[in-house]
């Protein structure tokens, strides 16, 4: 399984047999947002990311950074 956010979303979308337009519609976000998200755009709105991830039973949250 891909550990990047972009890879995770693309993999989950394909597992559900959804196209990018179908995912965008179900998540209530624009197609352009889905395309940029799957390409790994560095700057995205987390609220919209969580809208998409909610379809997969997931969300992004704050995790304490491990001390090195």
C-alpha positions in Angstrom: 0.0 0.0 0.0 1.2 3.5 -0.9 2.1 5.6 2.2 1.5 9.0 0.6 -1.8 10.7 0.9 -2.1 10.9 -2.9 -1.4 7.2 -3.3 -3.8 6.3 -0.5 -6.7 8.2 -2.1 -6.0 6.9 -5.6 -5.8 3.3 -4.4 -9.0 3.6 -2.3 -10.8 5.2 -5.2 -9.8 2.4 -7.5 -10.7 -0.2 -5.0 -14.2 1.2 -5.0 -14.3 1.3 -8.8 -14.8 5.1 -8.8 -13.6 7.5 -11.5 -12.2 10.9 -10.4 -15.4 12.7 -11.3 -17.5 10.2 -9.3 -15.3 10.6 -6.3 -15.4 14.4 -6.5 -19.2 14.2 -6.7 -19.6 11.8 -3.8 -17.2 13.9 -1.6 -18.7 17.2 -2.5 -15.5 18.7 -3.9 -14.4 19.8 -7.4 -12.9 17.5 -9.9 -9.8 19.7 -10.1 -9.3 19.3 -6.4 -9.3 15.4 -6.7 -6.9 15.6 -9.6 -4.5 17.9 -7.7 -4.8 15.7 -4.6 -4.0 12.5 -6.5 -1.0 14.2 -8.1 0.4 15.1 -4.7 -0.1 18.9 -4.7 1.7 20.2 -1.7 -0.9 22.9 -0.7 -4.4 21.6 -0.2 -7.3 22.5 2.1 -7.4 20.0 4.9 -11.2 20.3 5.4 -11.7 19.2 1.8 -9.1 16.4 2.2 -11.1 15.2 5.1 -14.3 15.3 3.1 -12.7 12.9 0.6 -11.1 10.7 3.3 -14.5 10.4 5.1 -15.7 8.3 2.2 -13.0 5.8 3.1 -13.6 5.9 6.9 -10.4 7.9 7.4 -9.3 11.5 8.3 -6.2 13.6 8.7 -5.3 14.7 12.2 -2.5 16.0 14.3 0.1 13.4 15.4 2.8 14.2 17.9 6.2 14.2 16.2 8.6 11.6 17.5 11.7 12.9 19.2 14.9 12.0 17.4 
